[in-house]
Amino acid sequence: MAARYEDTDAFRGANFTDADLSGATFRSCDLRGIRIVDSWLVDVNLSGEVRNLIVNDVDVTPYVEAELDRRHPERVRLRAMRTADDFRAMWRTIEQLWSETIVRAERLPEPARHERVDGEWSLAETLRHLVFATDAWAARTILDRPSPFHRLGLTHTSYPPSDAAALGMDLEARPSYAEVLEARAGRVALVRGIVEDLTDAELERPCTRPPAPGYPEEPRTVGACLRVVMGEECEHRRYVLRDLAVLESR
């Protein structure tokens, strides 16, 4: 069985020479400043926040970003939001895109909606994570509700499970797809209600409560929090589309 290294800084600054890392998986890792020299990068799959990625002396970041924008033009609209009307229009777009995606997913058998592709979250798990993201960044931070978390919410993988349990979330739950959709629908309606009443002045209102215990105490505005919610919606839909293509091909 392959070795597992979790929550460790043992490899910070390490030097690997003539090492066999084939088949290794790095998840939620800090890889800033890594140099890979004279190595074989064949069938390598990278995902995450990518900036200043140099491949054979060429910064490929602009190419990657331009291609993602071409495939997913909602990313461009997301960055361009300025006014309350922009936020309302963006949320309508997100709802429409997800509606189309759900219709596509429901052409698959029920087990496929719970199936992980290459170890990534299933569709059901992704929707559970978006429930958590909405609870954290909209219900708790924008609406200032101290404990809005749905039992079926799924935190990001680095969030301590004990903290999630203390907030009432059951990370080990195995809900049906219908149960997940019901929780998700309530959160979509919550954001819809926020943006329907949004004004330009409200976008700049400070939010004093952090998204969840353990998050840093730092200034946040309504607009910034809504950007996080909508960014999560766009990026996780992109991951779902990637995995749906694999499931459909089977």
TORKOL-4160 file (C-alpha; in steps of 0.2 Angstrom, whole numbers, padded with zeros to 4 digits, m for minus):
250
<pt num="1" X="0000" Y="0000" Z="0000"/>
<pt num="2" X="0007" Y="0017" Z="m0005"/>
<pt num="3" X="0013" Y="0028" Z="0009"/>
<pt num="4" X="0002" Y="0043" Z="0015"/>
<pt num="5" X="0009" Y="0059" Z="0022"/>
<pt num="6" X="m0004" Y="0071" Z="0029"/>
<pt num="7" X="m0003" Y="0088" Z="0038"/>
<pt num="8" X="0016" Y="0088" Z="0037"/>
<pt num="9" X="0030" Y="0100" Z="0033"/>
<pt num="10" X="0043" Y="0087" Z="0033"/>
<pt num="11" X="0046" Y="0090" Z="0014"/>
<pt num="12" X="0048" Y="0109" Z="0015"/>
<pt num="13" X="0064" Y="0113" Z="0006"/>
<pt num="14" X="0067" Y="0095" Z="0002"/>
<pt num="15" X="0078" Y="0090" Z="m0013"/>
<pt num="16" X="0072" Y="0075" Z="m0023"/>
<pt num="17" X="0085" Y="0068" Z="m0035"/>
<pt num="18" X="0083" Y="0052" Z="m0046"/>
<pt num="19" X="0067" Y="0049" Z="m0036"/>
<pt num="20" X="0052" Y="0039" Z="m0042"/>
<pt num="21" X="0036" Y="0050" Z="m0039"/>
<pt num="22" X="0026" Y="0042" Z="m0053"/>
<pt num="23" X="0008" Y="0040" Z="m0048"/>
<pt num="24" X="0010" Y="0051" Z="m0033"/>
<pt num="25" X="m0005" Y="0062" Z="m0028"/>
<pt num="26" X="m0004" Y="0079" Z="m0020"/>
<pt num="27" X="m0020" Y="0086" Z="m0013"/>
<pt num="28" X="m0022" Y="0103" Z="m0005"/>
<pt num="29" X="m0003" Y="0105" Z="m0004"/>
<pt num="30" X="0007" Y="0121" Z="m0004"/>
<pt num="31" X="0018" Y="0119" Z="m0019"/>
<pt num="32" X="0024" Y="0137" Z="m0021"/>
<pt num="33" X="0042" Y="0139" Z="m0027"/>
<pt num="34" X="0044" Y="0121" Z="m0033"/>
<pt num="35" X="0057" Y="0119" Z="m0046"/>
<pt num="36" X="0056" Y="0103" Z="m0057"/>
<pt num="37" X="0072" Y="0101" Z="m0067"/>
<pt num="38" X="0076" Y="0089" Z="m0081"/>
<pt num="39" X="0062" Y="0078" Z="m0076"/>
<pt num="40" X="0049" Y="0068" Z="m0086"/>
<pt num="41" X="0032" Y="0077" Z="m0085"/>
<pt num="42" X="0021" Y="0065" Z="m0096"/>
<pt num="43" X="0002" Y="0062" Z="m0092"/>
<pt num="44" X="0003" Y="0075" Z="m0078"/>
<pt num="45" X="m0013" Y="0083" Z="m0072"/>
<pt num="46" X="m0013" Y="0099" Z="m0063"/>
<pt num="47" X="m0027" Y="0109" Z="m0055"/>
<pt num="48" X="m0028" Y="0123" Z="m0042"/>
<pt num="49" X="m0023" Y="0141" Z="m0041"/>
<pt num="50" X="m0010" Y="0143" Z="m0055"/>
<pt num="51" X="0001" Y="0158" Z="m0056"/>
<pt num="52" X="0018" Y="0161" Z="m0064"/>
<pt num="53" X="0018" Y="0143" Z="m0070"/>
<pt num="54" X="0034" Y="0141" Z="m0080"/>
<pt num="55" X="0036" Y="0127" Z="m0092"/>
<pt num="56" X="0052" Y="0126" Z="m0102"/>
<pt num="57" X="0056" Y="0144" Z="m0098"/>
<pt num="58" X="0038" Y="0149" Z="m0104"/>
<pt num="59" X="0025" Y="0156" Z="m0092"/>
<pt num="60" X="0010" Y="0146" Z="m0098"/>
<pt num="61" X="m0002" Y="0154" Z="m0085"/>
<pt num="62" X="m0010" Y="0167" Z="m0098"/>
<pt num="63" X="m0013" Y="0153" Z="m0110"/>
<pt num="64" X="m0022" Y="0142" Z="m0097"/>
<pt num="65" X="m0032" Y="0157" Z="m0091"/>
<pt num="66" X="m0037" Y="0162" Z="m0109"/>
<pt num="67" X="m0042" Y="0145" Z="m0113"/>
<pt num="68" X="m0053" Y="0143" Z="m0097"/>
<pt num="69" X="m0061" Y="0159" Z="m0101"/>
<pt num="70" X="m0065" Y="0153" Z="m0119"/>
<pt num="71" X="m0073" Y="0137" Z="m0112"/>
<pt num="72" X="m0081" Y="0146" Z="m0098"/>
<pt num="73" X="m0086" Y="0164" Z="m0102"/>
<pt num="74" X="m0095" Y="0166" Z="m0086"/>
<pt num="75" X="m0078" Y="0167" Z="m0078"/>
<pt num="76" X="m0075" Y="0184" Z="m0087"/>
<pt num="77" X="m0092" Y="0190" Z="m0082"/>
<pt num="78" X="m0088" Y="0186" Z="m0064"/>
<pt num="79" X="m0072" Y="0196" Z="m0064"/>
<pt num="80" X="m0081" Y="0211" Z="m0072"/>
<pt num="81" X="m0095" Y="0212" Z="m0059"/>
<pt num="82" X="m0096" Y="0230" Z="m0052"/>
<pt num="83" X="m0114" Y="0235" Z="m0048"/>
<pt num="84" X="m0129" Y="0227" Z="m0040"/>
<pt num="85" X="m0136" Y="0224" Z="m0057"/>
<pt num="86" X="m0121" Y="0215" Z="m0062"/>
<pt num="87" X="m0122" Y="0203" Z="m0047"/>
<pt num="88" X="m0140" Y="0200" Z="m0050"/>
<pt num="89" X="m0137" Y="0196" Z="m0069"/>
<pt num="90" X="m0122" Y="0184" Z="m0064"/>
<pt num="91" X="m0133" Y="0175" Z="m0052"/>
<pt num="92" X="m0146" Y="0172" Z="m0065"/>
<pt num="93" X="m0133" Y="0165" Z="m0076"/>
<pt num="94" X="m0126" Y="0154" Z="m0063"/>
<pt num="95" X="m0144" Y="0147" Z="m0059"/>
<pt num="96" X="m0147" Y="0144" Z="m0078"/>
<pt num="97" X="m0130" Y="0135" Z="m0080"/>
<pt num="98" X="m0132" Y="0124" Z="m0065"/>
<pt num="99" X="m0150" Y="0120" Z="m0071"/>
<pt num="100" X="m0143" Y="0114" Z="m0087"/>
<pt num="101" X="m0130" Y="0104" Z="m0078"/>
<pt num="102" X="m0142" Y="0095" Z="m0067"/>
<pt num="103" X="m0153" Y="0090" Z="m0081"/>
<pt num="104" X="m0138" Y="0083" Z="m0090"/>
<pt num="105" X="m0133" Y="0073" Z="m0074"/>
<pt num="106" X="m0150" Y="0066" Z="m0071"/>
<pt num="107" X="m0148" Y="0057" Z="m0088"/>
<pt num="108" X="m0136" Y="0046" Z="m0079"/>
<pt num="109" X="m0141" Y="0032" Z="m0067"/>
<pt num="110" X="m0142" Y="0037" Z="m0048"/>
<pt num="111" X="m0126" Y="0028" Z="m0043"/>
<pt num="112" X="m0116" Y="0039" Z="m0056"/>
<pt num="113" X="m0121" Y="0055" Z="m0047"/>
<pt num="114" X="m0112" Y="0048" Z="m0031"/>
<pt num="115" X="m0097" Y="0041" Z="m0040"/>
<pt num="116" X="m0080" Y="0049" Z="m0038"/>
<pt num="117" X="m0070" Y="0051" Z="m0054"/>
<pt num="118" X="m0051" Y="0050" Z="m0051"/>
<pt num="119" X="m0054" Y="0053" Z="m0032"/>
<pt num="120" X="m0062" Y="0070" Z="m0034"/>
<pt num="121" X="m0079" Y="0074" Z="m0026"/>
<pt num="122" X="m0094" Y="0066" Z="m0034"/>
<pt num="123" X="m0109" Y="0077" Z="m0040"/>
<pt num="124" X="m0118" Y="0074" Z="m0024"/>
<pt num="125" X="m0103" Y="0079" Z="m0014"/>
<pt num="126" X="m0100" Y="0094" Z="m0024"/>
<pt num="127" X="m0117" Y="0100" Z="m0021"/>
<pt num="128" X="m0115" Y="0097" Z="m0003"/>
<pt num="129" X="m0100" Y="0108" Z="m0003"/>
<pt num="130" X="m0109" Y="0122" Z="m0011"/>
<pt num="131" X="m0122" Y="0120" Z="0003"/>
<pt num="132" X="m0108" Y="0123" Z="0015"/>
<pt num="133" X="m0101" Y="0138" Z="0005"/>
<pt num="134" X="m0118" Y="0146" Z="0004"/>
<pt num="135" X="m0121" Y="0144" Z="0023"/>
<pt num="136" X="m0103" Y="0151" Z="0027"/>
<pt num="137" X="m0102" Y="0165" Z="0015"/>
<pt num="138" X="m0120" Y="0171" Z="0013"/>
<pt num="139" X="m0130" Y="0165" Z="0028"/>
<pt num="140" X="m0117" Y="0167" Z="0041"/>
<pt num="141" X="m0106" Y="0181" Z="0035"/>
<pt num="142" X="m0119" Y="0192" Z="0025"/>
<pt num="143" X="m0135" Y="0188" Z="0035"/>
<pt num="144" X="m0125" Y="0187" Z="0051"/>
<pt num="145" X="m0133" Y="0171" Z="0056"/>
<pt num="146" X="m0122" Y="0163" Z="0070"/>
<pt num="147" X="m0125" Y="0145" Z="0066"/>
<pt num="148" X="m0134" Y="0142" Z="0049"/>
<pt num="149" X="m0125" Y="0126" Z="0044"/>
<pt num="150" X="m0135" Y="0112" Z="0036"/>
<pt num="151" X="m0132" Y="0095" Z="0042"/>
<pt num="152" X="m0127" Y="0089" Z="0025"/>
<pt num="153" X="m0115" Y="0103" Z="0021"/>
<pt num="154" X="m0098" Y="0097" Z="0016"/>
<pt num="155" X="m0083" Y="0107" Z="0021"/>
<pt num="156" X="m0067" Y="0109" Z="0011"/>
<pt num="157" X="m0055" Y="0094" Z="0015"/>
<pt num="158" X="m0043" Y="0104" Z="0026"/>
<pt num="159" X="m0057" Y="0110" Z="0038"/>
<pt num="160" X="m0055" Y="0100" Z="0054"/>
<pt num="161" X="m0069" Y="0087" Z="0055"/>
<pt num="162" X="m0071" Y="0089" Z="0073"/>
<pt num="163" X="m0075" Y="0108" Z="0070"/>
<pt num="164" X="m0087" Y="0103" Z="0057"/>
<pt num="165" X="m0096" Y="0091" Z="0068"/>
<pt num="166" X="m0097" Y="0105" Z="0082"/>
<pt num="167" X="m0106" Y="0115" Z="0069"/>
<pt num="168" X="m0119" Y="0102" Z="0066"/>
<pt num="169" X="m0112" Y="0095" Z="0050"/>
<pt num="170" X="m0112" Y="0076" Z="0047"/>
<pt num="171" X="m0097" Y="0073" Z="0035"/>
<pt num="172" X="m0100" Y="0054" Z="0035"/>
<pt num="173" X="m0118" Y="0056" Z="0030"/>
<pt num="174" X="m0123" Y="0047" Z="0014"/>
<pt num="175" X="m0139" Y="0056" Z="0009"/>
<pt num="176" X="m0149" Y="0052" Z="m0007"/>
<pt num="177" X="m0147" Y="0063" Z="m0022"/>
<pt num="178" X="m0165" Y="0069" Z="m0018"/>
<pt num="179" X="m0160" Y="0074" Z="m0001"/>
<pt num="180" X="m0145" Y="0084" Z="m0007"/>
<pt num="181" X="m0155" Y="0093" Z="m0021"/>
<pt num="182" X="m0167" Y="0098" Z="m0007"/>
<pt num="183" X="m0154" Y="0106" Z="0004"/>
<pt num="184" X="m0146" Y="0114" Z="m0012"/>
<pt num="185" X="m0162" Y="0121" Z="m0018"/>
<pt num="186" X="m0164" Y="0130" Z="m0001"/>
<pt num="187" X="m0147" Y="0138" Z="m0002"/>
<pt num="188" X="m0150" Y="0144" Z="m0020"/>
<pt num="189" X="m0166" Y="0152" Z="m0015"/>
<pt num="190" X="m0156" Y="0161" Z="m0001"/>
<pt num="191" X="m0143" Y="0169" Z="m0012"/>
<pt num="192" X="m0157" Y="0173" Z="m0025"/>
<pt num="193" X="m0166" Y="0183" Z="m0011"/>
<pt num="194" X="m0150" Y="0192" Z="m0006"/>
<pt num="195" X="m0146" Y="0198" Z="m0024"/>
<pt num="196" X="m0164" Y="0203" Z="m0028"/>
<pt num="197" X="m0164" Y="0216" Z="m0014"/>
<pt num="198" X="m0145" Y="0221" Z="m0017"/>
<pt num="199" X="m0141" Y="0239" Z="m0019"/>
<pt num="200" X="m0124" Y="0247" Z="m0024"/>
<pt num="201" X="m0122" Y="0254" Z="m0007"/>
<pt num="202" X="m0125" Y="0237" Z="0001"/>
<pt num="203" X="m0111" Y="0229" Z="m0009"/>
<pt num="204" X="m0099" Y="0239" Z="0002"/>
<pt num="205" X="m0107" Y="0235" Z="0018"/>
<pt num="206" X="m0094" Y="0227" Z="0030"/>
<pt num="207" X="m0097" Y="0210" Z="0036"/>
<pt num="208" X="m0091" Y="0207" Z="0054"/>
<pt num="209" X="m0094" Y="0188" Z="0056"/>
<pt num="210" X="m0081" Y="0176" Z="0048"/>
<pt num="211" X="m0088" Y="0162" Z="0037"/>
<pt num="212" X="m0085" Y="0149" Z="0050"/>
<pt num="213" X="m0075" Y="0146" Z="0066"/>
<pt num="214" X="m0056" Y="0145" Z="0062"/>
<pt num="215" X="m0057" Y="0157" Z="0047"/>
<pt num="216" X="m0046" Y="0172" Z="0049"/>
<pt num="217" X="m0053" Y="0188" Z="0056"/>
<pt num="218" X="m0051" Y="0201" Z="0042"/>
<pt num="219" X="m0062" Y="0214" Z="0033"/>
<pt num="220" X="m0075" Y="0207" Z="0021"/>
<pt num="221" X="m0089" Y="0216" Z="0012"/>
<pt num="222" X="m0105" Y="0210" Z="0006"/>
<pt num="223" X="m0098" Y="0211" Z="m0012"/>
<pt num="224" X="m0083" Y="0201" Z="m0008"/>
<pt num="225" X="m0093" Y="0187" Z="0000"/>
<pt num="226" X="m0104" Y="0186" Z="m0014"/>
<pt num="227" X="m0089" Y="0185" Z="m0026"/>
<pt num="228" X="m0083" Y="0170" Z="m0016"/>
<pt num="229" X="m0100" Y="0161" Z="m0017"/>
<pt num="230" X="m0102" Y="0164" Z="m0036"/>
<pt num="231" X="m0084" Y="0159" Z="m0039"/>
<pt num="232" X="m0087" Y="0143" Z="m0029"/>
<pt num="233" X="m0102" Y="0140" Z="m0040"/>
<pt num="234" X="m0093" Y="0143" Z="m0056"/>
<pt num="235" X="m0077" Y="0133" Z="m0052"/>
<pt num="236" X="m0086" Y="0118" Z="m0045"/>
<pt num="237" X="m0098" Y="0117" Z="m0060"/>
<pt num="238" X="m0082" Y="0117" Z="m0071"/>
<pt num="239" X="m0076" Y="0102" Z="m0061"/>
<pt num="240" X="m0093" Y="0093" Z="m0062"/>
<pt num="241" X="m0093" Y="0096" Z="m0081"/>
<pt num="242" X="m0076" Y="0088" Z="m0082"/>
<pt num="243" X="m0081" Y="0073" Z="m0072"/>
<pt num="244" X="m0098" Y="0071" Z="m0081"/>
<pt num="245" X="m0089" Y="0069" Z="m0098"/>
<pt num="246" X="m0080" Y="0054" Z="m0090"/>
<pt num="247" X="m0095" Y="0046" Z="m0083"/>
<pt num="248" X="m0105" Y="0049" Z="m0099"/>
<pt num="249" X="m0091" Y="0041" Z="m0109"/>
<pt num="250" X="m0093" Y="0025" Z="m0099"/>
